[in-house]
């Protein structure tokens, strides 16, 4: 009887009765997550692991046998001038994408947030979002014709305003090809960040805006000192998304320039594709892919930790 009373007083009986329920709940959660975990393992984790494995082999992707060459592919990568140039081009894409897309996206979001629910501003929101609705391949082909030096739109427009010296083969010039593509990338993806920032701004309580305006803060001070610090988490997320997307960008570059001319617009993703498929160097292409994964993960974690400091200060 004393032992039974001790169990009742300490609640041990209740804990033992709850344990099977916890195990059942855990099993149910695991069973619901199992299909997703299997798909992630097959289509995400295994390709990454397999890429790292292939980076230690010399293989053309067709032959039934592979030659184990240890770290030869990695040492070759460190001495590869084209890969280094592609990495630098990726850094340029990252820097300009963040520097251009974030301010313009925030500016458009502020403009639409001030407009509220007026029909005209809702129409602008739809028009501004059009580039995101288009296929990257279609956008690449479209701007490839726009940049064409013979019958494109840019050179005749420059000639019409007296800037004949500015006309050039935008995609065929090693000095301008990368920046011409970056301009198209920013045009396509700025609407995404506009919608992201607009959603964050509309979540700010309206009372804060009314109070700041009553205190004489003005619209500019309200957005700079109140709204922007409150949506700093969204800005941080947008910067990380832009960083990751810019480092692994492929489709628009490939359609417009294929990394040329003379590798002036080469990115790590396009270089990886060239080595793995057209050149039949699957082992070395896997090495480039593995290096790309390490760089993206490293820079993403660094940016996450770096921007967290600014978010906690506000």
N, C-alpha and C positions, 0 to 999 in steps of 0.2 A: 504493500500500500504506500509506503514511504517513497519507493522509486516511482510509482505512478504519479504521486503528488509532485515529486521533483520534476518530472517531465512536463506536467501541466504548468507549473510555476515558471519554468525556464523557457517554455515554448519550443522545446526540442521536438516534441511530437508534431507540432505544426510545420516545422521546417522539413522534417522527414516526409510529411504528407505533401508538401509543396514541391519537393525535388522531382518526382516523376512528371509533374505538370511542366516544370521548367524544361526537362529533357524533351518532352513532347513538343513544346513550343519551339525549342531550338531545332528539332528535327523538321518541323513543318517549315520554318524559315529557310532551312538549308535546302529542302526539296523544291521550294519555290525559286530559290536562287540558282539551283543546279543547272537548268538549261542555259541561263545567261553565262554562268561561270564556264560551262563547256564551250560555248561559242567564243567567249573571250580567249579561252585557252587555245582553241584551234586556230582562230583567225587573227589573234593579236600576239599572244605570248609565244606560241610555237614559231611563227615566222621570224620573230626577233631572235629567239634562241638559234634557229636554223641559220639565220644570216651570220651570226657570230661563229657558228660552227663552220660554215662554208668559207669564211674569211681565212681559214688556215689551209685551204686547199687551192690547187690550180685545176680549174675545171671549165670546160666550154659550155656546159649545160646540156650537152647531147651525149657525149661519150659515157659508156657504162661504168667507167672507172675514174677515180679522182686521185690526184697526186698530192700527198700531204707535204706541205712546204713550210710548216711551222709559222714563223712571223715574217716571212718574206713579203707578203702582201702589205702588212702594216709598215714595214720599213720602206717599201716602195711608195706607200701613201705619203709618208712624211717627206719624201724627196720629190713628190709630184707637184710641179709648178702650176699645172692646170687646176688641181684640187685646191691649192692655196689661193689661186685667183678666184675660183668659184666660192670659196669660203669668204673672201673679202667682198665679193659681189653680194653674197647673202647678208653680210653685215650692213652694206649700203642699203639693201632693200629693207632690212629691219629698221634701221635708223630713220630713213625717209618715210616709211609706212607709219611709224609711230608719230613722227613729227608732223605729218600732213593729215593723216586720217583722224587722229584723236582731236585736235583743235577744230577741224572743220565739222566733224561729227558732233562735237559738243556745241558748236555754234548753231548748227541747224536744229539740234535738240532744244536749245534755249529759245530759238525763234519760234518753233512749233509749240513749245510749252507756253510761251506768252500768248500765242494765238488762241489757246484753249480749244473749244469745240466749234469754232466757226467753220463753216463749210469750206471756205477758201483754203484754210490751213490744213484741213483734212485732205483736200485735193493735192496740196503741195506735198503732204506726207506720202501720198501714193506715188506722185511723180518722182520724188526724190528716191523712192525705194525701187524704181524700175531697174537700175543696173544690177541689183541683187537677184532679180527674177530671171535674168538672161543667163544662158549657158556660157561658161568661160571660153569654150571653143568658138561659139558664135561671136563673142566679144573680140576674141583674138583675130578672127578672120575680118571682122568689121574694121577694126583699127589698123589692121595690116593694109587695107585699102586706103584708109584715111591718111596714113603716113606715107603712102606711095609718092615718090618724088615726081612722077609723070602726070598722073591723073587723080591724085589724092586731094584732100580739102585744105590741108595745112599750108602747103607752099603757095597755092594761089591766094589764100587769105593774107599771108604775109606780104606777097607782092602787091596786093590791093591796097595795103596801108603803107607802102613804101619801104618795107623791110626786106628788100630783095637779098641783102647780104645774109639774112638769117635762114634762107631756104637751103635745104640739104636733104640728103637721103637719110632720114631719121633712123631707120632700122638697119641701114647698110653702113652707117658710120660708127666706127669703134668708140668714138667719144660720146655719142648720144644714144646708142641702141639701148643700153641698160636703163637710162633715165626715161626714155620714151615708153618703155614697158612699165616702169614704176608708176608713171602718170596714169596709165590705164588701170593698174592694180588699185591705186588709190581711188580712182573714179568708180570702180566696181564695188569696193568693200567699205567705203565711207558710209553708205546708207545703213549697213549692218550696225556700225557703232552709233549712228544717229538714233536708231530705234532702241538700242541698248541703253543709251544715255537718257533718251526721252522717257523710257519706262522707269528709270531710276528717279528722274526729276518729278514725274507725276506721283511717285510714292511719298514725296516729302509733304508733310502735313501743310495744308493750306493756311492754317492758323499762324505758322511761322512766317509765311510770306506777308500776311496781312499785318502782323505785329511789326515786322521790320519796315514795311512801307509807312505805317502810322508813325513810327519813330523817326522817319525821315531818311531811312537808309537808301532808298532808291533801288531801281531794278538791278543796276550793275553791282552795287554793294551786296544786295541780297544774294545774287548768284555766286559772287566771288567768296564772300565770307560765311554764308550760311548753307546754300544749296550744294556748292561744290564739295565742302568738307563732308557733308552728309552722304554724298554719293561717291566718296573716295574709294570705297570697296568695289563699286562697279567699274570705276576708272582703272583700278588695279587689275581687275579681271580682264578688261578690254586690252590693256597693255600686254598682258601675258598671252592672250589669244592672238594678238597681232604678232608678237614675237615668235610664237610657235608656228603660226601659219606662214610667216615670211621666210622662216628657215627651211621649211619643207615645200616651198612653192614650186610648182612644176608646169601645170597645164597651159597657162597663158604664155609663159616664156617659150614653151616648146612649140606652140602654134605660131607665134609671131616671129621668133628668131632662131629656134632650136639651139640656143646658146651662142650663136654667132653675132656678128662676124669676128673671126679669130678669137673665139672664146670670150669676147668682151661682155657678153650678157650671160655667160655660163653660171649656173647655180649648182649647188651640190646635188640636188635631185636630178637635174638634167644630165649631169656628168655620170651619176650612178646609172641612169638608164642607158646612156651610150655605151658604158663599159659592160654592163650586164647582158644587153641584148644585141644591138648592132655589131659590137666588137666580139661577142661570144666569150667574154672574160667574166664568167659568172662569179668566180672566186674573188676577183678583184672588185667587181661591182658590189658583192656582198660586204667587202671591207669598207667601201665608201658608204654603203647603207648603214653599217654598224657604227662608223665614225659619225655619221649624221645623227643617229639615235643618241649617241653619247653627248654630242654638242647640244642638241635640242634639249635633252634632259638637264644637262648641266646649266645652261643659260636660263632655262625656265625655273629651276630651283633657285638660282641666284637672284633672278628678278622677283620671285615670290618673296624671298627673305628680305631683299632690298626695299621693295615697296611696302612691306609690312611695317617697317619702321615709320614711314610717313603716315600710314593709316592710323597708327596708334597715337601719333602726336596730336592729331586733330581733336 
